[in-house]
């Protein structure tokens, strides 16, 4: 019998701890999982979700983790349609990008403030 040893953390808590101990191994995962947000995992926050076929604004509804796969469940706030994304924690080049909508709002506000000071 061949014994298979996991090369990934067993639980979501272990994943977050491993990310803190080895941040270079998880740069591709730090968009969603970090100690600051770990208590609520960013649930309820809006994200711009971008992939090879398009983009959309979605609210993060749930985060699950099992066997090296993070499953993100989203709801489209305009249609209430659900969407799920599975991310392999070992995939350093995921085919999807998630940008927190608040980060986009901050960037736009900073740009607008910069432009208004240029006018005067």
MOPAC internal coordinates of N, CA, C and O (Angstrom, degrees):
PM7 1SCF
backbone

  N    0.0000 0     0.00 0     0.00 0    0    0    0
  C    1.4455 1     0.00 0     0.00 0    1    0    0
  C    1.5327 1   108.91 1     0.00 0    2    1    0
  O    1.2310 1   120.56 1   -46.41 1    3    2    1
  N    1.3118 1   116.54 1   133.59 1    3    2    1
  C    1.4622 1   122.36 1  -179.56 1    5    3    2
  C    1.5207 1   108.81 1   -93.86 1    6    5    3
  O    1.2310 1   121.05 1   -50.80 1    7    6    5
  N    1.3181 1   115.59 1   129.20 1    7    6    5
  C    1.4631 1   120.29 1   178.02 1    9    7    6
  C    1.5226 1   108.73 1   -92.37 1   10    9    7
  O    1.2310 1   120.69 1   -53.82 1   11   10    9
  N    1.3214 1   116.28 1   126.18 1   11   10    9
  C    1.4648 1   121.50 1   178.45 1   13   11   10
  C    1.5201 1   108.12 1   -98.04 1   14   13   11
  O    1.2310 1   120.82 1   -52.43 1   15   14   13
  N    1.3028 1   116.05 1   127.57 1   15   14   13
  C    1.4600 1   121.25 1   178.55 1   17   15   14
  C    1.5204 1   108.28 1  -106.26 1   18   17   15
  O    1.2310 1   120.62 1   -52.58 1   19   18   17
  N    1.3218 1   116.43 1   127.42 1   19   18   17
  C    1.4631 1   121.08 1   178.89 1   21   19   18
  C    1.5164 1   110.58 1   -66.33 1   22   21   19
  O    1.2310 1   120.90 1   -43.74 1   23   22   21
  N    1.3210 1   115.89 1   136.26 1   23   22   21
  C    1.4597 1   121.31 1   173.98 1   25   23   22
  C    1.5209 1   110.33 1   -98.81 1   26   25   23
  O    1.2310 1   120.31 1  -159.75 1   27   26   25
  N    1.3215 1   117.02 1    20.25 1   27   26   25
  C    1.4510 1   120.96 1  -177.41 1   29   27   26
  C    1.5286 1   109.02 1  -142.55 1   30   29   27
  O    1.2310 1   120.66 1   -21.16 1   31   30   29
  N    1.3234 1   116.35 1   158.84 1   31   30   29
  C    1.4681 1   120.47 1   178.93 1   33   31   30
  C    1.5289 1   111.64 1   -61.66 1   34   33   31
  O    1.2310 1   120.73 1   -26.45 1   35   34   33
  N    1.3205 1   116.21 1   153.55 1   35   34   33
  C    1.4663 1   121.13 1  -176.84 1   37   35   34
  C    1.5213 1   114.01 1   -84.09 1   38   37   35
  O    1.2310 1   119.99 1   150.95 1   39   38   37
  N    1.3347 1   117.63 1   -29.05 1   39   38   37
  C    1.4605 1   120.61 1  -176.39 1   41   39   38
  C    1.5249 1   109.59 1  -130.08 1   42   41   39
  O    1.2310 1   121.00 1   -12.53 1   43   42   41
  N    1.3136 1   115.70 1   167.47 1   43   42   41
  C    1.4622 1   120.69 1   176.96 1   45   43   42
  C    1.5242 1   110.82 1   -62.43 1   46   45   43
  O    1.2310 1   120.19 1   138.89 1   47   46   45
  N    1.3302 1   117.24 1   -41.11 1   47   46   45
  C    1.4709 1   120.20 1   177.28 1   49   47   46
  C    1.5257 1   111.32 1   -60.84 1   50   49   47
  O    1.2310 1   120.25 1   137.18 1   51   50   49
  N    1.3255 1   117.12 1   -42.82 1   51   50   49
  C    1.4619 1   120.98 1   178.16 1   53   51   50
  C    1.5262 1   110.83 1   -65.06 1   54   53   51
  O    1.2310 1   120.33 1   143.80 1   55   54   53
  N    1.3343 1   116.98 1   -36.20 1   55   54   53
  C    1.4595 1   120.59 1   177.65 1   57   55   54
  C    1.5267 1   110.75 1   -62.78 1   58   57   55
  O    1.2310 1   120.54 1   133.54 1   59   58   57
  N    1.3243 1   116.58 1   -46.46 1   59   58   57
  C    1.4719 1   120.41 1   179.86 1   61   59   58
  C    1.5252 1   110.03 1   -62.38 1   62   61   59
  O    1.2310 1   120.09 1   137.21 1   63   62   61
  N    1.3171 1   117.43 1   -42.79 1   63   62   61
  C    1.4730 1   121.00 1   178.03 1   65   63   62
  C    1.5263 1   110.46 1   -62.70 1   66   65   63
  O    1.2310 1   120.39 1   135.49 1   67   66   65
  N    1.3291 1   116.86 1   -44.51 1   67   66   65
  C    1.4711 1   120.29 1   179.27 1   69   67   66
  C    1.5266 1   111.20 1   -63.89 1   70   69   67
  O    1.2310 1   120.52 1   145.47 1   71   70   69
  N    1.3311 1   116.61 1   -34.53 1   71   70   69
  C    1.4635 1   120.33 1   176.82 1   73   71   70
  C    1.5252 1   110.83 1   -64.71 1   74   73   71
  O    1.2310 1   120.65 1   143.26 1   75   74   73
  N    1.3317 1   116.36 1   -36.74 1   75   74   73
  C    1.4622 1   120.05 1   178.74 1   77   75   74
  C    1.5274 1   111.08 1   -70.38 1   78   77   75
  O    1.2310 1   120.62 1   142.22 1   79   78   77
  N    1.3300 1   116.42 1   -37.78 1   79   78   77
  C    1.4627 1   120.89 1  -178.58 1   81   79   78
  C    1.5237 1   112.76 1   -77.04 1   82   81   79
  O    1.2310 1   120.32 1   150.01 1   83   82   81
  N    1.3282 1   117.00 1   -29.99 1   83   82   81
  C    1.4665 1   122.31 1  -177.24 1   85   83   82
  C    1.5302 1   110.19 1  -132.98 1   86   85   83
  O    1.2310 1   119.80 1  -116.05 1   87   86   85
  N    1.3345 1   117.99 1    63.95 1   87   86   85
  C    1.4705 1   120.06 1  -174.31 1   89   87   86
  C    1.5328 1   113.99 1   -60.07 1   90   89   87
  O    1.2310 1   119.71 1   149.60 1   91   90   89
  N    1.3231 1   118.16 1   -30.40 1   91   90   89
  C    1.4608 1   119.57 1  -179.83 1   93   91   90
  C    1.5256 1   112.37 1   -66.66 1   94   93   91
  O    1.2310 1   120.24 1   155.23 1   95   94   93
  N    1.3156 1   117.14 1   -24.77 1   95   94   93
  C    1.4660 1   120.60 1   179.20 1   97   95   94
  C    1.5283 1   112.67 1   -77.66 1   98   97   95
  O    1.2310 1   120.75 1   165.15 1   99   98   97
  N    1.3296 1   116.16 1   -14.85 1   99   98   97
  C    1.4620 1   119.95 1  -172.43 1  101   99   98
  C    1.5228 1   113.63 1  -128.54 1  102  101   99
  O    1.2310 1   119.65 1  -157.09 1  103  102  101
  N    1.3119 1   118.27 1    22.91 1  103  102  101
  C    1.4766 1   119.30 1  -179.71 1  105  103  102
  C    1.5210 1   111.24 1   -55.11 1  106  105  103
  O    1.2310 1   120.15 1   145.48 1  107  106  105
  N    1.3043 1   117.33 1   -34.52 1  107  106  105
  C    1.4604 1   122.45 1  -178.97 1  109  107  106
  C    1.5280 1   112.48 1   -71.93 1  110  109  107
  O    1.2310 1   119.43 1   167.27 1  111  110  109
  N    1.3451 1   118.70 1   -12.73 1  111  110  109
  C    1.4663 1   122.04 1  -178.36 1  113  111  110
  C    1.5237 1   112.64 1  -107.64 1  114  113  111
  O    1.2310 1   119.40 1   172.87 1  115  114  113
  N    1.3113 1   118.75 1    -7.13 1  115  114  113
  C    1.4551 1   120.78 1  -172.33 1  117  115  114
  C    1.5213 1   113.95 1   -73.30 1  118  117  115
  O    1.2310 1   119.76 1   175.77 1  119  118  117
  N    1.2946 1   118.05 1    -4.23 1  119  118  117
  C    1.4611 1   120.58 1   178.59 1  121  119  118
  C    1.5190 1   111.16 1   -66.84 1  122  121  119
  O    1.2310 1   119.87 1   154.26 1  123  122  121
  N    1.3136 1   117.85 1   -25.74 1  123  122  121
  C    1.4573 1   119.33 1  -173.98 1  125  123  122
  C    1.5166 1   113.43 1  -123.80 1  126  125  123
  O    1.2310 1   120.09 1   146.61 1  127  126  125
  N    1.3162 1   117.43 1   -33.39 1  127  126  125
  C    1.4567 1   120.08 1  -173.90 1  129  127  126
  C    1.5136 1   111.07 1  -109.71 1  130  129  127
  O    1.2310 1   120.58 1   -68.40 1  131  130  129
  N    1.2979 1   116.49 1   111.60 1  131  130  129
  C    1.4576 1   120.94 1   172.52 1  133  131  130
  C    1.5131 1   108.08 1  -151.53 1  134  133  131
  O    1.2310 1   120.41 1   -14.76 1  135  134  133
  N    1.3029 1   116.82 1   165.24 1  135  134  133
  C    1.4614 1   120.82 1  -173.90 1  137  135  134
  C    1.5249 1   111.58 1   -62.90 1  138  137  135
  O    1.2310 1   119.86 1   142.95 1  139  138  137
  N    1.3306 1   117.88 1   -37.05 1  139  138  137
  C    1.4690 1   120.13 1  -179.06 1  141  139  138
  C    1.5194 1   111.60 1   -57.43 1  142  141  139
  O    1.2310 1   120.91 1   133.19 1  143  142  141
  N    1.3053 1   115.87 1   -46.81 1  143  142  141
  C    1.4506 1   120.14 1  -175.17 1  145  143  142
  C    1.5229 1   112.24 1   -95.08 1  146  145  143
  O    1.2310 1   120.36 1   178.76 1  147  146  145
  N    1.3278 1   116.92 1    -1.24 1  147  146  145
  C    1.4557 1   119.04 1  -170.76 1  149  147  146
  C    1.5221 1   112.78 1   -60.60 1  150  149  147
  O    1.2310 1   119.58 1   149.04 1  151  150  149
  N    1.3084 1   118.41 1   -30.96 1  151  150  149
  C    1.4535 1   119.26 1  -177.81 1  153  151  150
  C    1.5314 1   111.73 1   -63.12 1  154  153  151
  O    1.2310 1   119.85 1   144.91 1  155  154  153
  N    1.3152 1   117.89 1   -35.09 1  155  154  153
  C    1.4626 1   119.24 1   177.06 1  157  155  154
  C    1.5255 1   111.81 1  -121.36 1  158  157  155
  O    1.2310 1   120.05 1   179.39 1  159  158  157
  N    1.3292 1   117.51 1    -0.61 1  159  158  157
  C    1.4636 1   123.85 1   175.62 1  161  159  158
  C    1.5242 1   113.43 1    54.90 1  162  161  159
  O    1.2310 1   120.20 1  -157.78 1  163  162  161
  N    1.3020 1   117.22 1    22.22 1  163  162  161
  C    1.4580 1   119.50 1  -179.74 1  165  163  162
  C    1.5159 1   113.13 1    76.03 1  166  165  163
  O    1.2310 1   120.51 1  -165.94 1  167  166  165
  N    1.3253 1   116.62 1    14.06 1  167  166  165
  C    1.4674 1   119.67 1  -179.43 1  169  167  166
  C    1.5159 1   110.12 1   -60.30 1  170  169  167
  O    1.2310 1   121.22 1   -42.26 1  171  170  169
  N    1.3213 1   115.27 1   137.74 1  171  170  169
  C    1.4474 1   121.51 1  -179.62 1  173  171  170
  C    1.5158 1   114.06 1    88.80 1  174  173  171
  O    1.2310 1   120.26 1   167.06 1  175  174  173
  N    1.3321 1   117.11 1   -12.94 1  175  174  173
  C    1.4588 1   120.00 1  -179.51 1  177  175  174
  C    1.5313 1   110.64 1   -81.57 1  178  177  175
  O    1.2310 1   121.35 1   -27.38 1  179  178  177
  N    1.3131 1   115.02 1   152.62 1  179  178  177
  C    1.4561 1   121.36 1   178.23 1  181  179  178
  C    1.5216 1   110.32 1   -88.64 1  182  181  179
  O    1.2310 1   121.04 1   -38.28 1  183  182  181
  N    1.3350 1   115.62 1   141.72 1  183  182  181
  C    1.4608 1   122.52 1   177.85 1  185  183  182
  C    1.5184 1   109.26 1  -133.05 1  186  185  183
  O    1.2310 1   121.24 1   -40.77 1  187  186  185
  N    1.3270 1   115.23 1   139.23 1  187  186  185
  C    1.4478 1   120.55 1   167.31 1  189  187  186
  C    1.5235 1   105.42 1   -82.89 1  190  189  187
  O    1.2310 1   120.50 1   -63.85 1  191  190  189
  N    1.3177 1   116.66 1   116.15 1  191  190  189
  C    1.4577 1   122.61 1  -178.38 1  193  191  190
  C    1.5244 1   107.30 1  -102.90 1  194  193  191
  O    1.2310 1   121.02 1   -56.68 1  195  194  193
  N    1.3291 1   115.65 1   123.32 1  195  194  193
  C    1.4699 1   121.46 1  -176.34 1  197  195  194
  C    1.5193 1   108.68 1  -125.46 1  198  197  195
  O    1.2310 1   120.73 1   -50.08 1  199  198  197
  N    1.3449 1   116.22 1   129.92 1  199  198  197
  C    1.4636 1   120.83 1   172.35 1  201  199  198
  C    1.5208 1   109.37 1  -138.84 1  202  201  199
  O    1.2310 1   120.41 1     9.15 1  203  202  201
  N    1.3311 1   116.83 1  -170.85 1  203  202  201
  C    1.4605 1   120.31 1  -173.83 1  205  203  202
  C    1.5277 1   113.73 1   -68.22 1  206  205  203
  O    1.2310 1   119.73 1   163.02 1  207  206  205
  N    1.3299 1   118.12 1   -16.98 1  207  206  205
  C    1.4640 1   118.85 1  -178.84 1  209  207  206
  C    1.5218 1   114.10 1  -104.97 1  210  209  207
  O    1.2310 1   120.14 1   172.98 1  211  210  209
  N    1.3260 1   117.34 1    -7.02 1  211  210  209
  C    1.4553 1   118.29 1   178.58 1  213  211  210
  C    1.5125 1   112.90 1   161.89 1  214  213  211
  O    1.2310 1   121.40 1    20.82 1  215  214  213
  N    1.3317 1   114.92 1  -159.18 1  215  214  213
  C    1.4565 1   120.59 1  -179.32 1  217  215  214
  C    1.5200 1   109.06 1  -153.69 1  218  217  215
  O    1.2310 1   121.35 1   -17.95 1  219  218  217
  N    1.3229 1   115.02 1   162.05 1  219  218  217
  C    1.4578 1   120.16 1   177.98 1  221  219  218
  C    1.5091 1   110.45 1  -168.77 1  222  221  219
  O    1.2310 1   121.25 1   -15.92 1  223  222  221
  N    1.3054 1   115.21 1   164.08 1  223  222  221
  C    1.4547 1   122.00 1   179.01 1  225  223  222
  C    1.5240 1   108.21 1   -98.60 1  226  225  223
  O    1.2310 1   120.69 1   -55.23 1  227  226  225
  N    1.3427 1   116.29 1   124.77 1  227  226  225
  C    1.4518 1   121.92 1  -176.40 1  229  227  226
  C    1.5231 1   110.92 1  -134.90 1  230  229  227
  O    1.2310 1   121.05 1   -29.97 1  231  230  229
  N    1.3311 1   115.59 1   150.03 1  231  230  229
  C    1.4590 1   122.36 1   175.74 1  233  231  230
  C    1.5320 1   108.06 1   -98.10 1  234  233  231
  O    1.2310 1   120.71 1   -51.43 1  235  234  233
  N    1.3471 1   116.24 1   128.57 1  235  234  233
  C    1.4585 1   120.59 1   178.82 1  237  235  234
  C    1.5211 1   109.14 1   -71.69 1  238  237  235
  O    1.2310 1   120.88 1   -58.58 1  239  238  237
  N    1.3247 1   115.93 1   121.42 1  239  238  237
  C    1.4543 1   122.15 1  -174.95 1  241  239  238
  C    1.5293 1   112.42 1  -103.46 1  242  241  239
  O    1.2310 1   119.94 1   144.48 1  243  242  241
  N    1.3376 1   117.72 1   -35.52 1  243  242  241
  C    1.4598 1   120.20 1  -176.48 1  245  243  242
  C    1.5231 1   109.62 1  -158.36 1  246  245  243
  O    1.2310 1   121.17 1   -28.47 1  247  246  245
  N    1.3384 1   115.36 1   151.53 1  247  246  245
  C    1.4623 1   122.86 1   175.05 1  249  247  246
  C    1.5147 1   107.09 1  -131.13 1  250  249  247
  O    1.2310 1   121.17 1   -50.36 1  251  250  249
  N    1.3277 1   115.37 1   129.64 1  251  250  249
  C    1.4553 1   120.74 1   178.41 1  253  251  250
  C    1.5199 1   108.14 1  -132.53 1  254  253  251
  O    1.2310 1   120.38 1   -25.44 1  255  254  253
  N    1.3149 1   116.88 1   154.56 1  255  254  253
  C    1.4572 1   121.16 1  -179.00 1  257  255  254
  C    1.5178 1   109.16 1  -141.74 1  258  257  255
  O    1.2310 1   120.79 1   -46.45 1  259  258  257
  N    1.3336 1   116.09 1   133.55 1  259  258  257
  C    1.4589 1   120.93 1   177.36 1  261  259  258
  C    1.5272 1   109.09 1  -161.96 1  262  261  259
  O    1.2310 1   121.02 1   -48.70 1  263  262  261
  N    1.3168 1   115.65 1   131.30 1  263  262  261
  C    1.4655 1   122.25 1   175.75 1  265  263  262
  C    1.5242 1   114.12 1    52.08 1  266  265  263
  O    1.2310 1   120.29 1  -136.60 1  267  266  265
  N    1.3211 1   117.04 1    43.40 1  267  266  265
  C    1.4551 1   120.34 1   175.74 1  269  267  266
  C    1.5195 1   115.11 1    81.02 1  270  269  267
  O    1.2310 1   120.26 1  -171.46 1  271  270  269
  N    1.3084 1   117.10 1     8.54 1  271  270  269
  C    1.4664 1   121.87 1  -179.66 1  273  271  270
  C    1.5286 1   108.93 1  -119.09 1  274  273  271
  O    1.2310 1   120.93 1   -54.61 1  275  274  273
  N    1.3358 1   115.83 1   125.39 1  275  274  273
  C    1.4579 1   121.72 1   173.22 1  277  275  274
  C    1.5206 1   106.88 1   -96.38 1  278  277  275
  O    1.2310 1   120.65 1   -54.76 1  279  278  277
  N    1.3196 1   116.37 1   125.24 1  279  278  277
  C    1.4592 1   121.42 1   178.36 1  281  279  278
  C    1.5201 1   108.29 1  -108.84 1  282  281  279
  O    1.2310 1   121.43 1   -57.53 1  283  282  281
  N    1.3097 1   114.87 1   122.47 1  283  282  281
  C    1.4630 1   121.92 1   179.20 1  285  283  282
  C    1.5199 1   108.31 1  -109.22 1  286  285  283
  O    1.2310 1   120.83 1   -51.24 1  287  286  285
  N    1.3148 1   116.01 1   128.76 1  287  286  285
  C    1.4533 1   121.51 1   178.16 1  289  287  286
  C    1.5211 1   108.27 1  -110.12 1  290  289  287
  O    1.2310 1   120.93 1   -52.68 1  291  290  289
  N    1.3291 1   115.83 1   127.32 1  291  290  289
  C    1.4605 1   122.46 1  -176.84 1  293  291  290
  C    1.5216 1   110.32 1  -121.76 1  294  293  291
  O    1.2310 1   121.49 1   -22.95 1  295  294  293
  N    1.3201 1   114.75 1   157.05 1  295  294  293
  C    1.4611 1   122.21 1   172.20 1  297  295  294
  C    1.5248 1   107.70 1  -126.53 1  298  297  295
  O    1.2310 1   121.06 1   -48.37 1  299  298  297
  N    1.3175 1   115.58 1   131.63 1  299  298  297
  C    1.4560 1   120.48 1   174.72 1  301  299  298
  C    1.5274 1   107.14 1   -76.31 1  302  301  299
  O    1.2310 1   119.71 1   -63.98 1  303  302  301
  N    1.3440 1   118.16 1   116.02 1  303  302  301
  C    1.4702 1   119.51 1  -175.22 1  305  303  302
  C    1.5282 1   113.65 1   -65.86 1  306  305  303
  O    1.2310 1   119.78 1   158.25 1  307  306  305
  N    1.3123 1   118.02 1   -21.75 1  307  306  305
  C    1.4675 1   120.36 1  -179.47 1  309  307  306
  C    1.5275 1   112.03 1   -82.57 1  310  309  307
  O    1.2310 1   120.07 1   149.05 1  311  310  309
  N    1.3424 1   117.47 1   -30.95 1  311  310  309
  C    1.4597 1   120.74 1  -174.13 1  313  311  310
  C    1.5245 1   114.23 1  -118.42 1  314  313  311
  O    1.2310 1   120.40 1   168.20 1  315  314  313
  N    1.3318 1   116.85 1   -11.80 1  315  314  313
  C    1.4642 1   123.30 1  -173.80 1  317  315  314
  C    1.5300 1   113.24 1    64.04 1  318  317  315
  O    1.2310 1   119.79 1  -167.14 1  319  318  317
  N    1.3280 1   118.01 1    12.86 1  319  318  317
  C    1.4557 1   121.39 1   175.13 1  321  319  318
  C    1.5195 1   109.74 1   -73.92 1  322  321  319
  O    1.2310 1   120.93 1   -36.17 1  323  322  321
  N    1.3296 1   115.82 1   143.83 1  323  322  321
  C    1.4591 1   121.41 1   179.26 1  325  323  322
  C    1.5284 1   110.34 1   -94.37 1  326  325  323
  O    1.2310 1   121.24 1   -29.09 1  327  326  325
  N    1.3084 1   115.24 1   150.91 1  327  326  325
  C    1.4613 1   121.82 1   174.76 1  329  327  326
  C    1.5235 1   107.51 1  -143.71 1  330  329  327
  O    1.2310 1   120.54 1   -39.08 1  331  330  329
  N    1.3266 1   116.57 1   140.92 1  331  330  329
  C    1.4530 1   120.93 1   177.89 1  333  331  330
  C    1.5137 1   110.10 1  -121.81 1  334  333  331
  O    1.2310 1   121.58 1   -36.66 1  335  334  333
  N    1.3239 1   114.58 1   143.34 1  335  334  333
  C    1.4536 1   121.92 1   178.23 1  337  335  334
  C    1.5177 1   107.23 1  -127.77 1  338  337  335
  O    1.2310 1   120.50 1   -46.65 1  339  338  337
  N    1.3159 1   116.64 1   133.35 1  339  338  337
  C    1.4612 1   121.61 1   175.23 1  341  339  338
  C    1.5161 1   108.13 1  -112.83 1  342  341  339
  O    1.2310 1   121.21 1   -50.46 1  343  342  341
  N    1.3278 1   115.29 1   129.54 1  343  342  341
  C    1.4582 1   120.95 1  -179.53 1  345  343  342
  C    1.5224 1   109.84 1  -121.85 1  346  345  343
  O    1.2310 1   120.84 1   -55.67 1  347  346  345
  N    1.3167 1   116.01 1   124.33 1  347  346  345
  C    1.4614 1   122.03 1   175.01 1  349  347  346
  C    1.5229 1   107.20 1   -78.81 1  350  349  347
  O    1.2310 1   119.85 1   -56.84 1  351  350  349
  N    1.3328 1   117.89 1   123.16 1  351  350  349
  C    1.4698 1   120.25 1  -175.08 1  353  351  350
  C    1.5204 1   112.35 1   -67.02 1  354  353  351
  O    1.2310 1   119.95 1   165.04 1  355  354  353
  N    1.3282 1   117.70 1   -14.96 1  355  354  353
  C    1.4625 1   120.18 1   179.41 1  357  355  354
  C    1.5264 1   112.31 1   -92.07 1  358  357  355
  O    1.2310 1   119.99 1   170.88 1  359  358  357
  N    1.3321 1   117.63 1    -9.12 1  359  358  357
  C    1.4650 1   121.69 1   179.83 1  361  359  358
  C    1.5221 1   108.98 1   -80.33 1  362  361  359
  O    1.2310 1   120.83 1   -74.26 1  363  362  361
  N    1.3171 1   116.03 1   105.74 1  363  362  361
  C    1.4750 1   121.19 1  -176.73 1  365  363  362
  C    1.5267 1   112.31 1   -75.65 1  366  365  363
  O    1.2310 1   119.93 1   168.92 1  367  366  365
  N    1.3181 1   117.73 1   -11.08 1  367  366  365
  C    1.4661 1   121.52 1  -178.04 1  369  367  366
  C    1.5288 1   110.49 1  -131.85 1  370  369  367
  O    1.2310 1   120.67 1  -111.76 1  371  370  369
  N    1.3335 1   116.33 1    68.24 1  371  370  369
  C    1.4705 1   118.17 1   179.89 1  373  371  370
  C    1.5234 1   110.99 1   -63.37 1  374  373  371
  O    1.2310 1   120.98 1   -27.99 1  375  374  373
  N    1.3098 1   115.73 1   152.01 1  375  374  373
  C    1.4615 1   121.90 1  -177.97 1  377  375  374
  C    1.5197 1   112.32 1   -89.46 1  378  377  375
  O    1.2310 1   120.80 1  -156.04 1  379  378  377
  N    1.3110 1   116.07 1    23.96 1  379  378  377
  C    1.4613 1   120.65 1  -178.17 1  381  379  378
  C    1.5244 1   109.14 1  -143.30 1  382  381  379
  O    1.2310 1   121.19 1   -32.89 1  383  382  381
  N    1.3147 1   115.34 1   147.11 1  383  382  381
  C    1.4593 1   121.46 1   176.59 1  385  383  382
  C    1.5158 1   108.36 1  -124.50 1  386  385  383
  O    1.2310 1   120.80 1   -43.01 1  387  386  385
  N    1.3298 1   116.08 1   136.99 1  387  386  385
  C    1.4591 1   122.10 1   176.42 1  389  387  386
  C    1.5136 1   107.63 1  -120.91 1  390  389  387
  O    1.2310 1   120.88 1   -54.74 1  391  390  389
  N    1.3161 1   115.93 1   125.26 1  391  390  389
  C    1.4612 1   120.98 1   179.32 1  393  391  390
  C    1.5170 1   107.70 1  -123.01 1  394  393  391
  O    1.2310 1   120.87 1   -58.35 1  395  394  393
  N    1.3221 1   115.94 1   121.65 1  395  394  393
  C    1.4529 1   120.18 1   179.94 1  397  395  394
  C    1.5293 1   108.79 1   -61.15 1  398  397  395
  O    1.2310 1   120.66 1   -50.42 1  399  398  397
  N    1.3227 1   116.34 1   129.58 1  399  398  397
  C    1.4591 1   121.34 1  -176.31 1  401  399  398
  C    1.5252 1   112.26 1   -60.97 1  402  401  399
  O    1.2310 1   120.16 1   146.96 1  403  402  401
  N    1.3370 1   117.29 1   -33.04 1  403  402  401
  C    1.4643 1   120.06 1   177.55 1  405  403  402
  C    1.5256 1   110.93 1   -63.25 1  406  405  403
  O    1.2310 1   120.13 1   144.73 1  407  406  405
  N    1.3321 1   117.35 1   -35.27 1  407  406  405
  C    1.4672 1   120.72 1   176.74 1  409  407  406
  C    1.5309 1   110.81 1   -63.61 1  410  409  407
  O    1.2310 1   120.79 1   140.95 1  411  410  409
  N    1.3258 1   116.10 1   -39.05 1  411  410  409
  C    1.4681 1   120.28 1   177.79 1  413  411  410
  C    1.5278 1   110.12 1   -65.96 1  414  413  411
  O    1.2310 1   120.49 1   137.09 1  415  414  413
  N    1.3311 1   116.66 1   -42.91 1  415  414  413
  C    1.4663 1   120.09 1   178.33 1  417  415  414
  C    1.5241 1   111.27 1   -60.74 1  418  417  415
  O    1.2310 1   120.17 1   138.88 1  419  418  417
  N    1.3282 1   117.29 1   -41.12 1  419  418  417
  C    1.4673 1   121.05 1   178.98 1  421  419  418
  C    1.5269 1   110.02 1   -64.22 1  422  421  419
  O    1.2310 1   120.10 1   136.57 1  423  422  421
  N    1.3251 1   117.42 1   -43.43 1  423  422  421
  C    1.4704 1   120.42 1   179.07 1  425  423  422
  C    1.5261 1   111.57 1   -61.38 1  426  425  423
  O    1.2310 1   120.42 1   137.00 1  427  426  425
  N    1.3247 1   116.80 1   -43.00 1  427  426  425
  C    1.4620 1   120.90 1  -179.45 1  429  427  426
  C    1.5248 1   110.08 1   -66.41 1  430  429  427
  O    1.2310 1   120.39 1   137.15 1  431  430  429
  N    1.3291 1   116.86 1   -42.85 1  431  430  429
  C    1.4633 1   120.61 1   178.57 1  433  431  430
  C    1.5234 1   110.83 1   -61.54 1  434  433  431
  O    1.2310 1   120.17 1   135.29 1  435  434  433
  N    1.3173 1   117.29 1   -44.71 1  435  434  433
  C    1.4681 1   121.04 1   178.95 1  437  435  434
  C    1.5268 1   110.59 1   -62.33 1  438  437  435
  O    1.2310 1   120.48 1   138.28 1  439  438  437
  N    1.3218 1   116.68 1   -41.72 1  439  438  437
  C    1.4685 1   120.48 1   179.64 1  441  439  438
  C    1.5241 1   110.28 1   -65.23 1  442  441  439
  O    1.2310 1   120.44 1   137.14 1  443  442  441
  N    1.3370 1   116.77 1   -42.86 1  443  442  441
  C    1.4656 1   120.01 1   179.17 1  445  443  442
  C    1.5275 1   110.78 1   -64.34 1  446  445  443
  O    1.2310 1   120.14 1   138.51 1  447  446  445
  N    1.3189 1   117.34 1   -41.49 1  447  446  445
  C    1.4643 1   120.82 1   178.07 1  449  447  446
  C    1.5172 1   111.09 1   -63.74 1  450  449  447
  O    1.2310 1   120.58 1   139.86 1  451  450  449
  N    1.3227 1   116.50 1   -40.14 1  451  450  449
  C    1.4612 1   121.03 1   178.92 1  453  451  450
  C    1.5315 1   110.48 1   -63.74 1  454  453  451
  O    1.2310 1   120.84 1   136.03 1  455  454  453
  N    1.3234 1   115.99 1   -43.97 1  455  454  453
  C    1.4742 1   119.81 1  -179.36 1  457  455  454
  C    1.5318 1   111.80 1   -66.70 1  458  457  455
  O    1.2310 1   119.77 1   142.61 1  459  458  457
  N    1.3548 1   118.04 1   -37.39 1  459  458  457
  C    1.4588 1   118.65 1   179.73 1  461  459  458
  C    1.5236 1   111.80 1   -69.20 1  462  461  459
  O    1.2310 1   119.83 1   150.23 1  463  462  461
  N    1.3172 1   117.93 1   -29.77 1  463  462  461
  C    1.4625 1   118.82 1   177.22 1  465  463  462
  C    1.5325 1   110.49 1   -75.72 1  466  465  463
  O    1.2310 1   120.00 1   153.39 1  467  466  465
  N    1.3363 1   117.60 1   -26.61 1  467  466  465
  C    1.4753 1   120.21 1   177.07 1  469  467  466
  C    1.5192 1   111.33 1   -68.43 1  470  469  467
  O    1.2310 1   120.16 1   147.48 1  471  470  469
  N    1.3276 1   117.31 1   -32.52 1  471  470  469
  C    1.4655 1   121.18 1  -177.26 1  473  471  470
  C    1.5248 1   110.66 1   -67.36 1  474  473  471
  O    1.2310 1   120.74 1   141.93 1  475  474  473
  N    1.3168 1   116.19 1   -38.07 1  475  474  473
  C    1.4627 1   119.40 1  -177.42 1  477  475  474
  C    1.4514 1   108.50 1   -86.77 1  478  477  475
  O    1.2310 1   120.10 1   180.00 1  479  478  477

